[in-house]
Amino acid sequence: MDKVYLDNAATTKIKADLVRESILNYYDNINCSPGRGGYQDSLAAGRIILDARQKIADLFNVQDIKQIIFTHNITYALNMGIKGILKAGDHVITTTMEHNSVLRPLKSLEKKNLIKVDYIKCDKKGRLKPEQIEAAINDKTKLIVLTHASNVSGTLMPIKAVGKIAAKYDIYYLVDTAQTAGIYELDFENLKADFLAFTGHKALMGPTGTGGFAISKKMATELEPLIEGGTGSKSDLAEQPNFLPDKFESGTMNTMGINGLKAGVEFIQETGIKNIRTHEQKLAKIFLAGLKKIPEIKIIGPANLKEQVPTFSITAGKRDLGQLSYELDNKYNIMTRSGLHCAPLAHQTLSTFPAGSLRFSLGYFNTEKEIEYTLNALKELL
Ligand SMILES: Cc1ncc(COP(=O)(O)O)c(C=O)c1O
């Protein structure tokens, strides 16, 4: 068996052919700074950004393409959303299932005594009840931050119900879609989100170095930009322009990457999100059934496809999971991730702290044969 890639929650290693072609084509034929020069190739680079913005806006049902902002990954987007909106005295509600790209920016503001944070404890499978969020709201609550799915256990969060609560109390609502964009339909308007953060290089199938956010016009007015600089617009002004998207996009854009991301989104639209999800769930069903048959394995999280994305964390008795991951790679060419997956509170919630878990995250380009092969490898090793 050739290499089997089961670390799609980290990044999608195997992308649509279109993505590679579009990156090479951009490099060979355009490769200019967008929105700066008036010559044809610079204009072509600018058009790529515009087109990508439109594709992302369509994907997330965002009304005005200027509400789409590109960053280098979702970590940048989350930092911009969190640090740009919170002021001294604000209160934030988030959960114990968040990634460090949420936890660390919040912790640094907390350590400066600027904000107070409630980390709502999810259950042993990583699940959250929307009422838990509502119960934590006080008159200082400025922001609710919630991941759509855990990158450790795959647990899906009730993002729609929490959106209704945020809207009811007029609180800014930020959703981290790192693990779901490209696999689940995400409707910005319907979710009542103010800030939908996405990363380009996972299921959206773009290259690394891409990501961004969709922002409500209300939040965009109040959000301070963390990064200021050249935008190619209003160059006579010493101050950052205050209109979208320039307010939040300074410095030369990663146009080559954004062109790849655009191709990734085109592939998703052509294939159909539902078809992508159906294929992944078909594989997940086989994998889950197989895991359940191996007595040494304990599945962490819901172990139920209605409540999770096709990301599975396991432990295996006293077995060293780093060693198991190493053996899967070295003996079977199967790529997985072991340890703490940048989400320490999630591991505490799921009782896998500090040893962590062995994670298998499936993607659209995996096959049934690969899943069977992986299950056999696990059986042999255990
Ligand atoms: C839920 C979640 N949020 C944020 C991130 C950070 O993504 P990136 O490294 O693309 O910034 C990840 C990455 O694994 C994630 O799973």
The ligand as an SDF file (V2000), in Angstrom:
LIG
                    3D

 16 16  0  0  0  0  0  0  0  0999 V2000
  -10.3710   23.9260   15.7780 C   0  0  0  0  0  0  0  0  0  0  0  0
   -9.1000   24.5410   15.2560 C   0  0  0  0  0  0  0  0  0  0  0  0
   -8.9310   25.8750   15.3440 N   0  0  0  0  0  0  0  0  0  0  0  0
   -7.8170   26.4660   14.8900 C   0  0  0  0  0  0  0  0  0  0  0  0
   -6.7890   25.7490   14.3080 C   0  0  0  0  0  0  0  0  0  0  0  0
   -5.5720   26.4550   13.8160 C   0  0  0  0  0  0  0  0  0  0  0  0
   -5.4360   26.3000   12.4250 O   0  0  0  0  0  0  0  0  0  0  0  0
   -4.2620   26.9790   11.6170 P   0  0  0  0  0  0  0  0  0  0  0  0
   -3.0150   26.2490   12.0260 O   0  0  0  0  0  0  0  0  0  0  0  0
   -4.6090   26.7730   10.1960 O   0  0  0  0  0  0  0  0  0  0  0  0
   -4.2030   28.4160   12.0090 O   0  0  0  0  0  0  0  0  0  0  0  0
   -6.9140   24.3650   14.2000 C   0  0  0  0  0  0  0  0  0  0  0  0
   -5.8290   23.5590   13.6250 C   0  0  0  0  0  0  0  0  0  0  0  0
   -5.7050   22.3920   13.7930 O   0  0  0  0  0  0  0  0  0  0  0  0
   -8.1100   23.7570   14.6830 C   0  0  0  0  0  0  0  0  0  0  0  0
   -8.2790   22.4360   14.5840 O   0  0  0  0  0  0  0  0  0  0  0  0
  1  2  1  0
  2  3  1  0
  2 15  2  0
  3  4  2  0
  4  5  1  0
  5  6  1  0
  5 12  2  0
  6  7  1  0
  7  8  1  0
  8  9  2  0
  8 10  1  0
  8 11  1  0
 12 13  1  0
 12 15  1  0
 13 14  2  0
 15 16  1  0
M  END
$$$$
